[in-house]
Amino acid sequence: PFEVWWMVVLISSISFLGYFAIRIAGPEKGIIFTGIFGGLSSSTALTLHYSKLGKEKPELSPLLATGILLACGTMFPRMLIVCFIINAELARMLVVPIAAMTALVYVPSLIIWYIGRHKALSDSMSPLHNPLELSSAVFFGALLAVTMLLSQALQHWFGDAGVYLLASVSGLSDVDAVNLALSRGSLNGLSLDVAAKGIIIAAIANSLVKSAMVAVFSKGRLSMQVCIPLLLASAAGAALAFTL
């Protein structure tokens, strides 16, 4: 359907912005630049790469933790922007929880960056792949179509609980598809509060997965510096979801 493909173009365009910015300027321009634009492209890929690098180069832990947290924190406003493009009313409901989750990740990242700001970055710290590759676009389009169908089916079968189940499972691997599906669904019968809670659940699930990723693939200080802010942000998001 046309609506699936224009949403694929939307996400691919945002992802390519981050990818293009890093390819032009390079990670040597600074960890803040790399983390923010890496979050626009793929926070999961950056998290995995930096986690492994942290195990090999523990002396870079402060910078790697900053990059991971900035990328993960950027995911939240990115979700909000995409949601706003599709349904501004839904996006307004998400402003407070998304802002809280973003702040709880961004603030620690900047503190950690200030501590380790004198260390240098290398090109090996930029793991991003071109999001406009045909295989990536086709895969995301298929994932989005399946997610949209499942969101309708699960809501029909299990009510609101089905939507929350889909959000939690989908969020483990990707937030964009479920964010788009629920934002679109809110224009076609899905209640705003259910859609908003589902989007927050997806963001929490994805943050928990990245926390686990860092805990498994890195060690020591890097794990603590990343996991604590992400867990706090997840807890805040869960608490604020009940106010919607």
ABEGO torsion letter per residue (X at the ends): XAAAAAAAAAAAAAAAAAAAAAAAAEAAAEAAAAAAAAAAABAAAAAAAAAAAAAABAAAAAAAAAAAAAAAAAAAAAAAAAAAAABAAAAAAAAAAAAAAAAAAAAAAAAAAAAAAABBBBAAABABBBAABAAAAAAAAAAAAAAAAAAAAAAAAAEAAAAAAAAAAAAAABAAAAAAAAAAAAAAGBBAAAAAAAAAAAAAAAAAAAAAAAAAABBEAAAAAAAAAAAAAAAAAAAAAAAX
